[in-house]
Amino acid sequence: MKITTTTKTVVSAAAILLSLGTLTACSNAAESQEGDEDSSAPTIGLLLPDNVTERYASADKPYFEEKIADLCADCKVLYANADADAAKQQQQAESMLTQGADVLVLDPFDGKAAAAIVNQSIQQDVPVIAYDRMINSPDVSYYISFDNVKVGELQATALVKRMKDLGLPDDAGILMVNGSPRDPNAAQFKKGAHNVIDKSDLTVLAEYDTPGWKPAKAQNWVAGQVTKFGDEIKGVYDANDDTAGGAIAALKAGGIDPLPPVTGQDAALSGIQRILAGDQYMTVYKAFKPEAYKAAELAFALADGDSPKADSTVKTADGDEIPSFLLDPVPVTAGEVQSTVIKDGLYTVDEICTDAYAAACKENGIT
């Protein structure tokens, strides 16, 4: 009896230990599998250039993250904004590489300086996608943006036509408020604008490249031109909505009445509201969702070892051809707000038609 009891006890103990061992093994296997899944899921870095441009926080970042999550629930997105500082963007990229980024999607504050980021990334076998702005490096994997020369041409064409429709003299004076001299896209906008303006008889009274796209810089410069030229200013070519806001503030403060037609770009919420209110004439709508979505798709494909075929090529400042995807920009005046930014879901009617703009919305048929 004693021997039998002892045998049963040993067998039971062995069974318990075996059961516990099995459970432990299962638990370890699950943790290992979860860890393997986490480690194998791509990490993608998104680097944006500044905080003064409204679109980056409101559209580019959330759309990009949304598409990555749709493509890969376990993927990790590292995000940083350079706050208009090339050195800071370099540090942010280095940090992402240290954290194990598999791909960098880089919208450079300075297209020339950002070549150093590409060089460092390539040394670590991390591909780089130039997002919205070109990077002056032959090693960029893809460039995704809009036809930026066309953007400038659309802006200038709208300005020339509006001034003609207002019955202004063919040689009427205009100001040109261009973008940042460190942004490669700004040079393309400027080129496109001059393609049109230089063929017209309009007189360019003065021209300014706005450091960092900062609205305050644009406002200060335009204020000086109002003091100098006054009512000679019959139109303003402005490269984007944020600096247009600064220009318009300076025109108002300087007593220019009526306000001359002012162009813009990016379909910023504040720009759309100014257009409906009659302070700004037009903007150029660049559909940020398809741009951000395409960048996310390319980033995920590269992380997965694929190399999708590009639609076209675009040259860097040094003439190197980069596989590219270019989207079409769309001019927007008050009559197109409903059929563009509202229809595409960029903004809701409630977001646009706040109390301050309710009457303007009603006047333009947006309710």
C-alpha positions as CSV (number, residue, x, y, z in Angstrom):
1,M,0.0,0.0,0.0
2,K,2.7,2.4,0.9
3,I,4.7,1.6,-2.3
4,T,1.5,2.0,-4.4
5,T,0.7,5.3,-2.8
6,T,4.2,6.6,-3.4
7,T,4.1,5.6,-7.0
8,K,0.8,7.3,-7.6
9,T,2.2,10.5,-5.9
10,V,5.2,10.5,-8.2
11,V,3.1,10.0,-11.3
12,S,0.7,12.7,-10.3
13,A,3.6,15.1,-9.6
14,A,5.2,14.3,-12.9
15,A,1.9,14.9,-14.7
16,I,1.5,18.3,-13.0
17,L,5.1,19.2,-13.8
18,L,4.5,18.1,-17.4
19,S,1.3,20.1,-17.6
20,L,3.0,23.2,-16.1
21,G,5.9,22.8,-18.5
22,T,3.5,22.6,-21.5
23,L,1.7,25.7,-20.3
24,T,5.0,27.5,-19.9
25,A,6.2,26.4,-23.3
26,C,2.9,27.6,-24.8
27,S,3.2,30.9,-23.0
28,N,6.8,31.4,-24.1
29,A,5.9,30.4,-27.7
30,A,3.1,33.0,-27.7
31,E,5.4,35.8,-26.4
32,S,8.0,34.8,-28.9
33,Q,5.6,34.8,-31.8
34,E,4.2,38.2,-30.7
35,G,7.7,39.5,-30.5
36,D,8.6,38.1,-33.9
37,E,5.5,39.7,-35.4
38,D,6.4,43.1,-33.8
39,S,10.0,42.9,-34.9
40,S,9.1,41.9,-38.5
41,A,6.5,44.6,-39.0
42,P,8.1,47.6,-40.8
43,T,8.9,50.9,-39.1
44,I,8.4,53.9,-41.3
45,G,9.7,57.4,-40.6
46,L,7.7,60.5,-41.7
47,L,9.6,63.8,-41.6
48,L,7.7,67.0,-42.3
49,P,9.4,70.4,-42.7
50,D,7.6,73.1,-40.7
51,N,4.7,74.0,-38.4
52,V,3.7,77.3,-40.2
53,T,2.1,75.5,-43.1
54,E,-1.4,74.5,-42.1
55,R,-1.7,71.4,-44.3
56,Y,1.0,69.2,-42.6
57,A,-0.8,68.8,-39.3
58,S,-4.3,68.8,-40.7
59,A,-3.9,66.6,-43.7
60,D,-0.5,65.0,-44.6
61,K,0.3,63.4,-41.2
62,P,-3.1,62.0,-40.4
63,Y,-3.7,60.7,-44.0
64,F,-0.3,59.1,-44.1
65,E,-0.8,57.4,-40.7
66,E,-4.3,56.3,-41.7
67,K,-3.1,54.6,-44.9
68,I,-0.2,52.8,-43.2
69,A,-2.6,51.5,-40.5
70,D,-4.8,50.2,-43.3
71,L,-1.9,48.5,-45.1
72,C,-0.3,47.1,-42.0
73,A,-1.9,47.1,-38.5
74,D,1.4,46.2,-36.9
75,C,3.5,48.8,-38.7
76,K,5.0,51.6,-36.7
77,V,5.1,55.2,-37.9
78,L,7.8,57.5,-36.4
79,Y,6.8,61.2,-36.9
80,A,8.8,64.4,-36.6
81,N,8.4,68.0,-37.7
82,A,11.6,70.0,-38.3
83,D,10.0,73.4,-37.4
84,A,11.8,75.1,-40.3
85,D,15.2,73.9,-39.1
86,A,17.4,71.8,-41.5
87,A,19.8,70.8,-38.7
88,K,16.9,69.7,-36.5
89,Q,15.5,67.6,-39.4
90,Q,18.9,65.9,-39.7
91,Q,18.9,65.0,-36.1
92,Q,15.3,63.7,-36.3
93,A,16.3,61.5,-39.3
94,E,19.3,60.2,-37.4
95,S,17.1,59.4,-34.4
96,M,14.7,57.4,-36.7
97,L,17.5,55.4,-38.2
98,T,18.7,54.6,-34.7
99,Q,15.2,53.4,-33.8
100,G,15.3,51.0,-36.7
101,A,13.3,52.8,-39.4
102,D,13.1,50.6,-42.5
103,V,12.0,53.5,-44.8
104,L,12.1,57.3,-44.5
105,V,9.5,59.5,-46.1
106,L,11.1,62.9,-46.1
107,D,9.6,66.3,-46.9
108,P,12.8,68.4,-46.7
109,F,12.9,71.8,-45.2
110,D,16.0,72.4,-47.3
111,G,16.2,70.2,-50.4
112,K,20.0,70.6,-50.7
113,A,20.9,70.0,-47.1
114,A,18.6,66.9,-47.0
115,A,21.0,65.1,-49.3
116,A,23.0,64.3,-46.2
117,I,20.0,62.5,-44.7
118,V,19.7,60.4,-47.9
119,N,23.5,59.6,-47.9
120,Q,23.3,58.4,-44.3
121,S,20.2,56.4,-44.9
122,I,21.5,54.7,-47.9
123,Q,24.6,53.7,-46.0
124,Q,22.3,51.8,-43.6
125,D,20.3,50.3,-46.5
126,V,17.3,52.5,-45.7
127,P,15.5,53.9,-48.8
128,V,14.2,57.4,-48.8
129,I,11.1,58.8,-50.5
130,A,11.1,62.5,-51.3
131,Y,7.6,63.6,-50.3
132,D,6.1,66.8,-51.8
133,R,9.5,68.5,-52.2
134,M,12.5,67.1,-54.1
135,I,15.8,66.3,-52.4
136,N,18.9,67.1,-54.4
137,S,20.3,63.5,-54.3
138,P,20.6,60.9,-57.0
139,D,19.9,58.2,-54.4
140,V,16.3,59.1,-53.7
141,S,14.1,56.1,-54.4
142,Y,10.9,57.9,-55.4
143,Y,9.5,61.4,-55.6
144,I,5.8,61.9,-54.9
145,S,4.4,65.4,-55.5
146,F,2.4,67.6,-57.8
147,D,3.4,69.3,-61.1
148,N,4.8,72.3,-59.3
149,V,5.5,74.4,-62.4
150,K,1.9,74.0,-63.3
151,V,0.9,75.2,-59.8
152,G,2.6,78.5,-60.5
153,E,1.1,78.7,-64.0
154,L,-2.4,78.2,-62.6
155,Q,-1.9,80.9,-60.0
156,A,-0.5,83.4,-62.4
157,T,-3.1,82.6,-65.1
158,A,-5.9,83.2,-62.6
159,L,-4.4,86.5,-61.5
160,V,-3.9,87.8,-65.0
161,K,-7.4,86.9,-66.0
162,R,-9.0,88.4,-62.8
163,M,-7.1,91.7,-63.3
164,K,-8.3,91.8,-66.9
165,D,-11.9,91.0,-65.9
166,L,-11.7,93.9,-63.4
167,G,-10.8,96.2,-66.3
168,L,-7.4,97.1,-64.9
169,P,-4.7,98.5,-67.3
170,D,-2.6,95.9,-69.1
171,D,0.5,97.2,-67.4
172,A,-1.0,97.4,-63.9
173,G,1.4,96.8,-61.1
174,I,1.7,93.6,-59.0
175,L,3.7,92.3,-56.1
176,M,5.2,88.8,-56.2
177,V,5.4,87.0,-52.8
178,N,7.3,83.8,-53.5
179,G,8.0,80.8,-51.2
180,S,11.1,79.9,-49.2
181,P,14.4,80.2,-51.1
182,R,15.4,76.9,-49.4
183,D,12.4,75.0,-50.7
184,P,13.0,73.4,-54.1
185,N,9.2,73.5,-54.9
186,A,9.2,77.3,-54.4
187,A,11.6,77.7,-57.3
188,Q,9.2,75.7,-59.5
189,F,6.1,77.7,-58.4
190,K,8.1,80.9,-59.2
191,K,9.2,79.6,-62.6
192,G,5.6,78.6,-63.5
193,A,4.3,82.0,-62.4
194,H,6.9,83.9,-64.4
195,N,6.1,81.7,-67.4
196,V,2.7,83.4,-67.5
197,I,3.4,86.9,-66.0
198,D,6.5,87.5,-68.2
199,K,4.3,87.0,-71.3
200,S,1.7,89.5,-70.0
201,D,2.2,93.3,-69.9
202,L,1.8,93.4,-66.1
203,T,4.4,95.4,-64.2
204,V,6.2,93.5,-61.4
205,L,6.7,96.3,-58.8
206,A,8.7,94.2,-56.5
207,E,9.4,90.5,-55.7
208,Y,10.3,88.7,-52.5
209,D,11.3,85.1,-51.6
210,T,9.8,84.5,-48.1
211,P,12.2,82.9,-45.7
212,G,10.8,79.7,-44.3
213,W,7.3,80.4,-45.8
214,K,6.7,82.5,-42.6
215,P,3.5,84.6,-42.9
216,A,5.0,87.3,-40.6
217,K,7.9,87.8,-43.0
218,A,5.5,88.1,-45.9
219,Q,3.4,90.6,-44.0
220,N,6.3,92.7,-43.1
221,W,7.6,92.8,-46.6
222,V,4.2,93.7,-48.1
223,A,3.7,96.4,-45.5
224,G,6.9,98.0,-46.8
225,Q,5.8,97.8,-50.4
226,V,2.4,99.4,-49.5
227,T,4.3,102.3,-48.0
228,K,6.4,102.5,-51.2
229,F,3.8,101.9,-53.9
230,G,0.4,102.4,-52.3
231,D,-2.5,102.2,-54.7
232,E,-0.2,101.2,-57.6
233,I,-0.5,97.7,-56.2
234,K,-3.3,96.2,-58.3
235,G,-2.6,92.5,-57.8
236,V,-0.6,90.1,-55.7
237,Y,0.9,86.8,-56.8
238,D,1.3,84.9,-53.6
239,A,2.8,81.4,-53.6
240,N,0.7,79.9,-50.8
241,D,-2.3,80.6,-48.5
242,D,-0.4,81.1,-45.3
243,T,1.8,83.9,-46.7
244,A,-1.2,85.2,-48.6
245,G,-2.8,85.7,-45.2
246,G,0.1,87.9,-44.1
247,A,0.1,89.8,-47.4
248,I,-3.7,90.5,-47.0
249,A,-3.2,91.7,-43.4
250,A,-0.6,94.2,-44.6
251,L,-2.8,95.4,-47.4
252,K,-5.7,96.0,-45.1
253,A,-3.5,97.7,-42.5
254,G,-2.1,99.9,-45.2
255,G,-5.5,101.1,-46.2
256,I,-5.5,99.5,-49.7
257,D,-9.2,99.5,-50.6
258,P,-10.6,97.6,-52.5
259,L,-8.3,94.8,-51.9
260,P,-6.5,93.6,-55.0
261,P,-6.8,90.0,-56.2
262,V,-4.4,87.8,-54.2
263,T,-3.5,84.2,-55.2
264,G,-2.6,81.3,-52.9
265,Q,-2.0,77.6,-52.7
266,D,-2.7,74.5,-50.5
267,A,-6.4,75.1,-49.9
268,A,-5.8,75.9,-46.3
269,L,-8.9,76.3,-44.2
270,S,-8.1,79.9,-43.5
271,G,-7.5,80.5,-47.2
272,I,-10.8,78.9,-48.2
273,Q,-12.6,81.2,-45.7
274,R,-10.8,84.3,-47.0
275,I,-11.8,83.3,-50.6
276,L,-15.5,83.0,-49.6
277,A,-15.2,86.3,-47.8
278,G,-13.7,88.0,-50.8
279,D,-10.4,88.9,-49.3
280,Q,-8.4,86.3,-51.3
281,Y,-9.2,85.5,-54.9
282,M,-8.0,81.9,-55.4
283,T,-6.0,79.0,-54.1
284,V,-4.6,75.9,-55.7
285,Y,-6.0,72.7,-54.3
286,K,-3.6,69.8,-54.1
287,A,-5.4,66.7,-53.0
288,F,-3.4,65.8,-50.0
289,K,-5.1,62.5,-49.3
290,P,-4.0,60.7,-52.6
291,E,-0.5,62.2,-52.2
292,A,-0.2,61.0,-48.6
293,Y,-1.8,57.6,-49.5
294,K,0.6,57.1,-52.4
295,A,3.6,57.9,-50.2
296,A,2.4,55.4,-47.6
297,E,1.9,52.7,-50.3
298,L,5.4,53.3,-51.7
299,A,6.9,53.2,-48.2
300,F,5.2,50.0,-47.4
301,A,6.2,48.4,-50.7
302,L,9.8,49.4,-50.2
303,A,9.8,48.0,-46.7
304,D,8.4,44.8,-48.1
305,G,11.1,44.6,-50.7
306,D,9.1,45.7,-53.7
307,S,9.9,48.5,-56.2
308,P,6.7,49.7,-57.9
309,K,7.1,51.2,-61.4
310,A,6.9,55.0,-61.5
311,D,4.7,57.0,-63.8
312,S,7.4,59.4,-64.8
313,T,10.7,60.9,-63.8
314,V,11.7,64.3,-62.4
315,K,15.2,65.8,-62.3
316,T,16.9,67.0,-59.2
317,A,18.7,70.3,-59.1
318,D,21.8,68.5,-60.3
319,G,20.0,66.8,-63.2
320,D,19.6,63.3,-61.8
321,E,16.4,61.6,-62.8
322,I,14.2,60.2,-60.0
323,P,11.3,57.8,-60.5
324,S,8.2,60.0,-59.7
325,F,4.5,60.1,-59.3
326,L,3.0,63.5,-60.0
327,L,-0.6,64.5,-59.2
328,D,-2.6,67.3,-60.9
329,P,-3.3,70.6,-59.0
330,V,-6.7,72.2,-59.3
331,P,-7.4,76.0,-59.2
332,V,-10.2,77.0,-56.7
333,T,-12.1,80.2,-56.6
334,A,-15.3,80.8,-54.5
335,G,-17.4,79.0,-57.1
336,E,-15.3,75.8,-56.9
337,V,-15.2,75.4,-53.1
338,Q,-18.2,73.1,-53.0
339,S,-17.1,70.9,-55.8
340,T,-13.5,70.4,-54.6
341,V,-12.5,70.6,-51.0
342,I,-16.0,70.0,-49.6
343,K,-16.8,67.2,-52.1
344,D,-13.5,65.5,-51.4
345,G,-14.0,65.7,-47.6
346,L,-11.0,67.9,-46.9
347,Y,-13.3,70.1,-44.8
348,T,-16.9,69.9,-43.7
349,V,-19.4,72.8,-44.2
350,D,-19.4,73.3,-40.5
351,E,-15.6,73.6,-40.4
352,I,-15.6,76.3,-43.1
353,C,-18.9,78.1,-42.3
354,T,-18.2,79.2,-38.7
355,D,-20.2,82.2,-37.4
356,A,-17.7,84.6,-38.8
357,Y,-18.1,83.1,-42.3
358,A,-21.8,82.1,-42.2
359,A,-22.9,85.0,-44.4
360,A,-20.1,84.5,-46.9
361,C,-21.0,80.8,-47.2
362,K,-24.7,81.6,-47.7
363,E,-23.8,84.1,-50.4
364,N,-21.7,81.5,-52.2
365,G,-24.4,78.8,-51.9
366,I,-22.6,76.8,-49.2
367,T,-25.0,75.9,-46.5
